[in-house]
Amino acid sequence: MQLNINGQIRTANADPSTPLLWVLRDELNLTGTKFGCGIAACGACTVHVGGQPVRSCVMPVSAVTNQQIKTIESLGTADKPHPLQAAWIAEQVPQCGYCQSGMLMAAAALLDKHPNPSDADIDAAMTNLCRCGTYQRVRAAIHRAAGSIKKGGAV
């Protein structure tokens, strides 16, 4: 089957019922998306499908064949990080870091819809779990990134 991932058409030979997460990680070697719980509760596996944040651990790959899929690998680069990635670093969000790719993808989807989110908007959108408890830093980083995007990208 053909998948549009990060702007490139990729071929996957997986069973149609295989969760998107495993196609991304095991077949296409896009390992930035993490496995956390396997039941769509934690959000470590969050990717964008058609511009919406989706928990890829429960999404059958057959359900996304005609949609644009974006993974953490598309968010930014080491040379040119996305404003969220720069804000994550500036606010010292990561501790263990395991949930961060899913958190960043959820935050990116939020900022796409709400370029200047309130604390309530952030709390409603950020349902990802962080065992390290960095939720206040996540909120601060999202506000910082929103301000940065509004000003043209510098954090």
C-alpha positions in Angstrom: 0.0 0.0 0.0 1.1 3.6 -0.7 1.4 6.1 2.2 2.0 9.8 2.0 4.4 10.3 4.9 6.2 13.6 5.6 5.4 14.7 2.0 6.9 11.5 0.4 5.0 8.6 -1.0 6.3 5.4 0.7 5.3 1.8 0.1 4.4 -0.4 3.0 3.9 -4.2 2.8 2.1 -4.6 6.0 -1.2 -6.3 6.8 -3.9 -3.7 6.5 -4.9 -4.1 10.2 -1.3 -3.4 11.4 -1.3 -0.3 13.6 0.3 2.7 11.8 2.9 3.0 14.6 4.5 -0.4 13.7 4.5 0.4 10.0 6.3 3.7 10.7 8.8 2.2 13.1 9.4 -1.3 11.9 8.9 -1.1 8.2 9.7 2.5 7.3 12.4 3.1 10.0 10.8 6.3 11.3 11.6 5.6 14.9 10.9 9.1 16.3 7.3 8.0 17.0 7.3 6.0 20.2 5.4 3.1 21.6 4.1 3.8 25.1 0.9 2.0 26.1 -0.6 0.4 23.0 -4.1 1.5 24.0 -4.1 5.2 22.8 -4.0 6.5 26.4 -0.5 8.0 26.7 0.1 9.8 23.4 3.7 8.9 22.9 2.7 7.6 19.5 1.0 10.8 18.3 1.3 11.7 14.7 -0.7 13.9 12.4 -3.2 12.3 9.9 -4.9 14.8 7.7 -3.7 17.6 10.0 -5.3 16.0 13.1 -3.3 14.5 16.0 -3.8 10.7 16.0 -2.7 8.0 18.4 -0.9 5.7 15.9 -0.7 2.7 18.1 -4.4 1.9 17.5 -4.9 3.4 14.0 -4.9 0.6 11.4 -2.6 1.5 8.5 -5.5 0.8 6.0 -7.4 3.8 7.5 -4.7 6.3 6.5 -3.7 5.2 3.0 -5.3 8.3 1.3 -4.3 10.9 3.8 -1.2 13.0 4.6 0.7 11.6 7.6 3.3 13.7 9.4 5.6 12.3 12.0 8.1 14.0 14.4 10.7 13.7 11.7 8.9 16.3 9.7 8.7 18.9 12.5 12.1 20.5 12.2 15.8 19.7 11.8 18.9 20.1 14.0 19.9 23.1 11.9 16.5 24.6 11.7 14.3 23.4 14.6 10.6 24.1 14.7 9.7 26.9 17.1 8.2 24.3 19.4 11.4 22.3 19.5 13.4 25.4 20.3 10.9 26.4 23.0 11.1 22.9 24.4 14.8 23.3 24.9 14.6 26.8 26.2 12.0 25.8 28.8 13.9 22.6 29.7 10.8 20.5 29.1 12.3 17.0 28.5 13.5 15.0 31.4 13.5 11.3 30.4 12.3 12.5 27.0 10.3 9.4 26.0 6.9 11.2 25.6 8.4 14.2 23.9 7.8 13.4 20.3 4.1 12.7 20.9 3.9 15.9 23.1 5.5 18.0 20.3 3.2 16.6 17.7 0.1 17.3 19.9 1.4 20.8 20.5 2.0 21.4 16.8 -1.6 20.4 16.0 -2.8 22.8 18.7 -0.8 25.7 17.4 -2.1 25.0 13.9 -5.6 25.4 15.1 -5.0 28.0 17.9 -2.0 30.2 17.1 -2.4 32.0 20.4 -3.8 29.4 22.8 -5.0 30.1 26.3 -4.0 27.9 29.2 -7.4 26.2 28.9 -6.8 25.5 25.2 -3.5 23.9 26.1 -4.9 21.8 28.9 -7.7 20.6 26.7 -5.4 19.7 23.7 -2.5 18.3 25.6 -3.9 14.9 26.8 -0.5 13.2 26.5 0.9 11.6 29.6 4.3 12.5 31.0 5.6 10.3 33.8 8.2 13.0 34.7 5.4 15.6 35.3 6.7 18.4 33.1 3.2 19.8 32.3 3.9 23.3 33.5 7.0 23.5 31.4 5.0 22.1 28.4 2.5 24.9 28.9 5.3 27.5 29.1 7.0 26.1 26.0 3.7 26.2 24.0 3.2 29.9 25.0 6.8 30.7 24.1 6.5 28.9 20.7 3.2 30.7 20.0 4.8 34.1 20.6 7.8 33.1 18.5 5.7 32.0 15.6 3.7 35.3 15.8 7.0 37.2 15.7 8.4 35.2 12.8 10.1 32.2 14.3 12.9 33.2 16.7 12.4 31.8 20.2 
